[in-house]
């Protein structure tokens, strides 16, 4: 089983657009949307939800006032001001650190499961899809991404699928690291802007740190050829293979408006070439 993770150093580079196209070309891969903070792959793939699972990230403190002796140690020791003057827990401030449980002399504080998001197992016109939504303000995105990936792997094993295509989160934080873990190949989608080049370097450092084979796709390369050349130079100096360069094309936007992949909209030959190159590289990995 191979795992391809499509990532980007910043949002808006075309990462999800390419992931959707690869799903259309792969013929039966398991698809995983690991951008749990702002998922949008479902807007193209229209998944039919078959199963929902509640996700609990951090624990939430709860004070049993029948046991409480009003010693106020929990209030005095909470560094997040999550316990009010009347010894109630402000759920929006509680970080689940557990100090209140530790300092309570009568075990009046306990942890309860916190509703942090939802995991979805769905079917799309291109195959099974696992995706999720993290609740607003929750901070356990990396844990939810790991759950998405492990669930996708279970489905792939059960259905005897040999490829998982992962739409990773943008940036370099916890959800990106969780998206990349155990991947066979990372495709970084970038654009020829100064921030695009800067963030490409940062996210490449992450994939390099974990020893993951990495390729780069330059999207809208013709909007600034000078910056595209800088990206090409960086890739050459670091031994990174460029999977392809895509010119600016309004058809990508038109395809999204019609809620289709670019392959369904106009069977884009450049995207096909990129996919074929990716397949060759993945088949060569041992």
ChimeraX attribute file (.defattr): number of C-alpha atoms within 10 A of each C-alpha:
attribute: neighborCount
match mode: 1-to-1
recipient: residues
	/A:1	11
	/A:2	17
	/A:3	23
	/A:4	25
	/A:5	26
	/A:6	29
	/A:7	34
	/A:8	31
	/A:9	26
	/A:10	23
	/A:11	15
	/A:12	14
	/A:13	22
	/A:14	20
	/A:15	25
	/A:16	27
	/A:17	21
	/A:18	23
	/A:19	25
	/A:20	24
	/A:21	22
	/A:22	26
	/A:23	24
	/A:24	20
	/A:25	19
	/A:26	17
	/A:27	12
	/A:28	17
	/A:29	23
	/A:30	26
	/A:31	32
	/A:32	28
	/A:33	28
	/A:34	34
	/A:35	28
	/A:36	25
	/A:37	22
	/A:38	13
	/A:39	18
	/A:40	15
	/A:41	22
	/A:42	17
	/A:43	14
	/A:44	20
	/A:45	22
	/A:46	14
	/A:47	21
	/A:48	15
	/A:49	15
	/A:50	11
	/A:51	11
	/A:52	13
	/A:53	11
	/A:54	14
	/A:55	21
	/A:56	18
	/A:57	20
	/A:58	20
	/A:59	18
	/A:60	22
	/A:61	26
	/A:62	20
	/A:63	20
	/A:64	13
	/A:65	12
	/A:66	7
	/A:67	11
	/A:68	16
	/A:69	11
	/A:70	13
	/A:71	12
	/A:72	16
	/A:73	16
	/A:74	25
	/A:75	20
	/A:76	13
	/A:77	14
	/A:78	18
	/A:79	14
	/A:80	13
	/A:81	16
	/A:82	20
	/A:83	24
	/A:84	12
	/A:85	11
	/A:86	9
	/A:87	19
	/A:88	15
	/A:89	18
	/A:90	15
	/A:91	14
	/A:92	10
	/A:93	13
	/A:94	20
	/A:95	18
	/A:96	19
	/A:97	15
	/A:98	17
	/A:99	15
	/A:100	26
	/A:101	20
	/A:102	14
	/A:103	16
	/A:104	19
	/A:105	14
	/A:106	11
	/A:107	14
	/A:108	18
	/A:109	22
	/A:110	16
	/A:111	15
	/A:112	13
	/A:113	12
	/A:114	17
	/A:115	16
	/A:116	21
	/A:117	21
	/A:118	17
	/A:119	21
	/A:120	20
	/A:121	21
	/A:122	19
	/A:123	19
	/A:124	18
	/A:125	14
	/A:126	19
	/A:127	18
	/A:128	24
	/A:129	31
	/A:130	26
	/A:131	31
	/A:132	27
	/A:133	22
	/A:134	24
	/A:135	16
	/A:136	9
	/A:137	10
	/A:138	16
	/A:139	16
	/A:140	20
	/A:141	26
	/A:142	22
	/A:143	16
	/A:144	28
	/A:145	31
	/A:146	18
	/A:147	19
	/A:148	26
	/A:149	26
	/A:150	14
	/A:151	19
	/A:152	24
	/A:153	23
	/A:154	12
	/A:155	18
	/A:156	19
	/A:157	13
	/A:158	9
	/A:159	11
	/A:160	11
	/A:161	18
	/A:162	14
	/A:163	20
	/A:164	26
	/A:165	24
	/A:166	31
	/A:167	29
	/A:168	30
	/A:169	33
	/A:170	24
	/A:171	19
	/A:172	20
	/A:173	13
	/A:174	16
	/A:175	23
	/A:176	26
	/A:177	20
	/A:178	22
	/A:179	27
	/A:180	28
	/A:181	16
	/A:182	16
	/A:183	20
	/A:184	19
	/A:185	22
	/A:186	25
	/A:187	24
	/A:188	25
	/A:189	28
	/A:190	30
	/A:191	29
	/A:192	23
	/A:193	19
	/A:194	14
	/A:195	13
	/A:196	22
	/A:197	19
	/A:198	14
	/A:199	20
	/A:200	25
	/A:201	15
	/A:202	16
	/A:203	22
	/A:204	24
	/A:205	13
	/A:206	17
	/A:207	23
	/A:208	13
	/A:209	9
	/A:210	13
	/A:211	14
	/A:212	17
	/A:213	17
	/A:214	21
	/A:215	21
	/A:216	24
	/A:217	25
	/A:218	23
	/A:219	22
	/A:220	20
	/A:221	22
	/A:222	16
	/A:223	14
	/A:224	13
	/A:225	13
	/A:226	13
	/A:227	18
	/A:228	24
	/A:229	13
	/A:230	15
	/A:231	27
	/A:232	18
	/A:233	13
	/A:234	15
	/A:235	18
	/A:236	12
	/A:237	9
	/A:238	10
	/A:239	11
	/A:240	16
	/A:241	16
	/A:242	19
	/A:243	21
	/A:244	19
	/A:245	20
	/A:246	15
	/A:247	12
	/A:248	12
	/A:249	10
	/A:250	8
	/A:251	13
	/A:252	19
	/A:253	14
	/A:254	14
	/A:255	18
	/A:256	15
	/A:257	11
	/A:258	11
	/A:259	16
	/A:260	22
	/A:261	27
	/A:262	24
	/A:263	20
	/A:264	13
	/A:265	15
	/A:266	12
	/A:267	13
	/A:268	15
	/A:269	11
	/A:270	13
	/A:271	20
	/A:272	15
	/A:273	13
	/A:274	19
	/A:275	19
	/A:276	16
	/A:277	15
	/A:278	20
	/A:279	13
	/A:280	11
	/A:281	17
	/A:282	17
	/A:283	10
	/A:284	8
	/A:285	10
	/A:286	5
